Amino acid sequence: MSDTDRKNNAKPLSRKKRLYPIIFTCAFFALLFVGMLSYTCYYAYSNRMELINNSYNGRQQILLAQNTRGNIYSADGDLLATTITDSEGNEVRNYPYEKEFAHIVGYSTNGRAGIEALANYYLINTSIDLAEKVTLDAAGQKYPADNVYTTLDVNLQETAYKALAAYQGAIVVSDPKTGEILAMVSKPDFDPNNIESEWSSLVSSSSNTQLLNRATQGLYPPGSTFKIVTALEYIKENPDTYKNYSFTCTGKFTVLEDSISCYHGTNHGTVDLYSSFAKSCNSSFANIGMGLDKTSFAKLLDTLMFNSELPLKLNYSKSYASCTEDISNADMMQLSIGQGTTSITPMHLNMITCAIANDGVLMKPYVISEVKSADGKTVESFGSSEYKRLMSEEEADILTELMEGVVESGTATKLKGLSYTAAGKTGSAEFNSDSDSHAWFTGFAPADDPEICVTIIIENAGSGGEYAVPVAKRIFDAYFGV
């Protein structure tokens, strides 16, 4: 049979079969479109807060034109921020406590900060019933947006604010078992009621740091509070023999041409780990640091969240600490006592302290507990959640014992003999060649069943035991009603 005959005898494809490729292609692209649409909807919903809060999103202005910004309340229902409408219909954000909650509550004029930024999505959206919306529409009135309830304690916030007085610095107060932020103070401060009129002066110079929340964004040398970290590494490496540690302090520790001195050159004599910690002996901890395994120490720094992200939704700075295999003797000694290039935020130090108080487990810090509509319906609730274990329960118990020793016989004896027990660590962090120092304290109470954790830094004040510990006492006293 010729090629021509075969061609003539071939049966043409049916119309249906010819359409198969077209149908398949159309179905494929239809499914692809549905998938993309579904993903876009899912992404928009799951990231709705970020999308709404984006400064390029005009939806915010639409919502603000439609809704009156919601209120912010303390844990006990005190009004921390509200919107007042004058006789001409102009809306002004009002902060009844003025400077006292400046950094943690923040502001919503000329940008946003603090809780005003964190909860912006809720504060500009409304969840009232449709019937109420209809009534308000008929009256030509705006809808009331949702209200935000925080974990902040007014009594503790006011106590911390007044205790810091005219000093610059920061205070963080939290519940180690839940992660609730109970108070947060930063100075120098500002009055958020005047943020619009004073904005130019607040941002006119890089040296003006009134808007900086030192509690979460201020980076400081941790000084002797870092001995918590050094002691933890030593305990990890010597779990069976750490109690046998002994060192004779002469007020100075020298390796080759590098040396470390104790605060004001104090000679502590023969000390073990407990008395080294209680007396905050730099020479002893430099000696401990020189014997540590550098790889293991670097891993601990990672575990304790140095050089990395924190489980915190407020704006913050990353803390820094480095221990490499080729670290110099001088840098290793400085690292061991929290000096040199090591830096930390008060909030980060508070987290580490909270983990010690909570049997080694860090709870995620949070400051918003609930969102309610203007008519009282719960829109969303937030509770405590575990972040991760920073140390074993046994290691946390040992560190607690070391910190109790600081109160009983060390640099924080101003917290001794009270109606409650406390545990803590002081620090005097040098920050320039003239030996000026920041005063630190971090600790918790009661020591055996912690309910409150306090971290304090007072800039350029001197000794932590002399300046930061009395501030901690005022906050503990306020909490326990002393």
Rosetta blueprint (number, residue, H / E / L):
1 M L
2 S L
3 D H
4 T H
5 D H
6 R H
7 K H
8 N H
9 N H
10 A L
11 K L
12 P L
13 L L
14 S L
15 R H
16 K H
17 K H
18 R H
19 L H
20 Y H
21 P H
22 I H
23 I H
24 F H
25 T H
26 C H
27 A H
28 F H
29 F H
30 A H
31 L H
32 L H
33 F H
34 V H
35 G H
36 M H
37 L H
38 S H
39 Y H
40 T H
41 C H
42 Y H
43 Y H
44 A H
45 Y H
46 S H
47 N L
48 R H
49 M H
50 E H
51 L H
52 I H
53 N H
54 N L
55 S L
56 Y L
57 N L
58 G L
59 R H
60 Q H
61 Q H
62 I H
63 L H
64 L H
65 A H
66 Q H
67 N E
68 T E
69 R L
70 G L
71 N L
72 I E
73 Y E
74 S L
75 A L
76 D L
77 G L
78 D L
79 L E
80 L E
81 A E
82 T E
83 T E
84 I E
85 T E
86 D L
87 S L
88 E L
89 G L
90 N L
91 E E
92 V E
93 R E
94 N E
95 Y L
96 P L
97 Y L
98 E H
99 K H
100 E H
101 F H
102 A H
103 H H
104 I H
105 V H
106 G L
107 Y E
108 S L
109 T L
110 N L
111 G L
112 R L
113 A E
114 G H
115 I H
116 E H
117 A H
118 L H
119 A L
120 N H
121 Y H
122 Y H
123 L H
124 I H
125 N L
126 T L
127 S L
128 I L
129 D L
130 L H
131 A H
132 E H
133 K H
134 V H
135 T H
136 L H
137 D H
138 A H
139 A H
140 G L
141 Q L
142 K L
143 Y E
144 P E
145 A L
146 D L
147 N E
148 V E
149 Y E
150 T E
151 T L
152 L L
153 D L
154 V H
155 N H
156 L H
157 Q H
158 E H
159 T H
160 A H
161 Y H
162 K H
163 A H
164 L H
165 A L
166 A L
167 Y L
168 Q L
169 G E
170 A E
171 I E
172 V E
173 V E
174 S E
175 D L
176 P L
177 K L
178 T L
179 G L
180 E E
181 I E
182 L E
183 A E
184 M E
185 V E
186 S E
187 K E
188 P L
189 D L
190 F L
191 D L
192 P H
193 N H
194 N H
195 I H
196 E H
197 S H
198 E H
199 W H
200 S H
201 S H
202 L H
203 V H
204 S L
205 S L
206 S L
207 S L
208 N L
209 T L
210 Q L
211 L L
212 L L
213 N L
214 R H
215 A H
216 T H
217 Q H
218 G L
219 L L
220 Y E
221 P L
222 P L
223 G H
224 S H
225 T H
226 F H
227 K H
228 I H
229 V H
230 T H
231 A H
232 L H
233 E H
234 Y H
235 I H
236 K H
237 E H
238 N L
239 P L
240 D L
241 T L
242 Y H
243 K H
244 N H
245 Y L
246 S L
247 F E
248 T E
249 C E
250 T L
251 G L
252 K E
253 F E
254 T E
255 V E
256 L L
257 E L
258 D E
259 S E
260 I E
261 S E
262 C L
263 Y H
264 H H
265 G H
266 T L
267 N L
268 H L
269 G E
270 T E
271 V E
272 D L
273 L H
274 Y H
275 S H
276 S H
277 F H
278 A H
279 K L
280 S L
281 C L
282 N H
283 S H
284 S H
285 F H
286 A H
287 N H
288 I H
289 G H
290 M H
291 G L
292 L L
293 D L
294 K H
295 T H
296 S H
297 F H
298 A H
299 K H
300 L H
301 L H
302 D H
303 T H
304 L L
305 M L
306 F L
307 N L
308 S L
309 E L
310 L L
311 P L
312 L L
313 K L
314 L L
315 N L
316 Y L
317 S L
318 K L
319 S L
320 Y E
321 A L
322 S L
323 C L
324 T L
325 E L
326 D L
327 I L
328 S L
329 N H
330 A H
331 D H
332 M H
333 M H
334 Q H
335 L H
336 S H
337 I L
338 G L
339 Q L
340 G L
341 T L
342 T L
343 S E
344 I E
345 T L
346 P H
347 M H
348 H H
349 L H
350 N H
351 M H
352 I H
353 T H
354 C H
355 A H
356 I H
357 A H
358 N L
359 D L
360 G L
361 V E
362 L E
363 M E
364 K L
365 P L
366 Y E
367 V L
368 I E
369 S E
370 E E
371 V E
372 K E
373 S L
374 A L
375 D L
376 G L
377 K L
378 T E
379 V E
380 E E
381 S E
382 F L
383 G L
384 S L
385 S L
386 E E
387 Y E
388 K E
389 R E
390 L L
391 M L
392 S L
393 E H
394 E H
395 E H
396 A H
397 D H
398 I H
399 L H
400 T H
401 E H
402 L H
403 M H
404 E H
405 G H
406 V H
407 V H
408 E H
409 S H
410 G L
411 T L
412 A L
413 T H
414 K H
415 L H
416 K L
417 G L
418 L L
419 S L
420 Y L
421 T L
422 A L
423 A E
424 G E
425 K E
426 T E
427 G E
428 S E
429 A E
430 E E
431 F L
432 N L
433 S L
434 D L
435 S L
436 D L
437 S E
438 H E
439 A E
440 W E
441 F E
442 T E
443 G E
444 F E
445 A E
446 P L
447 A L
448 D L
449 D L
450 P L
451 E L
452 I E
453 C E
454 V E
455 T E
456 I E
457 I E
458 I E
459 E L
460 N L
461 A L
462 G L
463 S L
464 G H
465 G H
466 E H
467 Y H
468 A H
469 V H
470 P H
471 V H
472 A H
473 K H
474 R H
475 I H
476 F H
477 D H
478 A H
479 Y H
480 F H
481 G L
482 V L
